[in-house]
């Protein structure tokens, strides 16, 4: 049976995002930033531009302001982005705009 590498990578990314969603309210600010950095690096390595951008912005918001309440909104957007077309630069802009419209700054 053949395994599609793209589906495996997408599944791993979604697993990381979902695990962070589940734990985000109990993690320290440092641990949350560390896990976001891991997701950002993974997304960058495999071309998930929208996920990378959202993870980077959320990491900055959490590190600078400590606004952990926006984490769930960003993580939800990251999950949606991970399920979409990873190579679309346009989708990256759309998800970043969605974050801005939802007040995630």
N, C-alpha and C positions, 0 to 999 in steps of 0.2 A: 504494500500500500504506500503510495506517494504522499509525502507531506509537503504542503506549500510553505516555503520559508517565509513568505510575506504574511501568511496567516499566523504562523508561529510567533513572529516578531510582534504583530498586532496584538495577539493574545497575551504576550508577556507585558507589553506596554499597558494594556487595559488592566491586567492583573495588578501592576504596580499602582496605577491610578486608583483602582477600587480599594486596594489595601490602605492606601493613604487616606482615602475618603472615610473609611471605617475608623481609622485611628486618629484623624486630624484633631479632634476635640480634646484628646488626652495627651497629645505630644507636647513636649516643650517647644519653644520657639526655635531653638537651635536644631532639635531633631527634625522638626517640620521642614526647616530650610535645607537640611542635609538630604532628606528624602526627595525634596523638590529638585535639588541639584542633580541627584541620581536620575530622576525622570527626565530632566532637561537634557542631560548628557546622552541618555539612551535615545531620546527623540531626535536629537541632533545627528547621532550616529546613523540612524535609519531613515532620516529624511522626513520626519513628522514635524514640519515647520510650525504649524499652528500650535501643536502641543508644546513644542520647545519655547515658543514665544509666550504662551500663557504661563508655563512653569517659571520662566524667567521673571515675568512681571509679578507673579504671586510671591515668588521668593523675595523680591525686592520690597514688596508691600509688607510682608510679614517681618522681614528683617529690620526694616526702617521704622515702621509704624506699629508693629505688633497687632495689626488688624486681622486677627485669625478668623473673625466671623466671615470675611469674604472668601476664606479658603474653600468652603463648600461650593460656592458659586463658581469659582475658578475651576475646581476639580470636576464639577459637572460639565463645564465647557470643554475641559481637557479630554474628558471621556468621549464626548460627542465628536471632538476633533480627531481623536484616535480612531474612531469608527469610520471616518470619512476618507477622502483621498489624501494620502500623505504628501504627495508631490505638488499639490496645488498651492502656489503662492497666494492666489486670490482667496482661498479658504482661510489662510493664516490671517489675512487682513480682516476678513469677515468676523472671525472669532475674537480677534483683539478689539474690534469695534463693538461686538456684543458685550464684551467685558466692560468696556467703557460706558456703554448705555445702561448697564445694570448697576453702575455706580461702584465698580470695583477698582478704586484708586487708592 
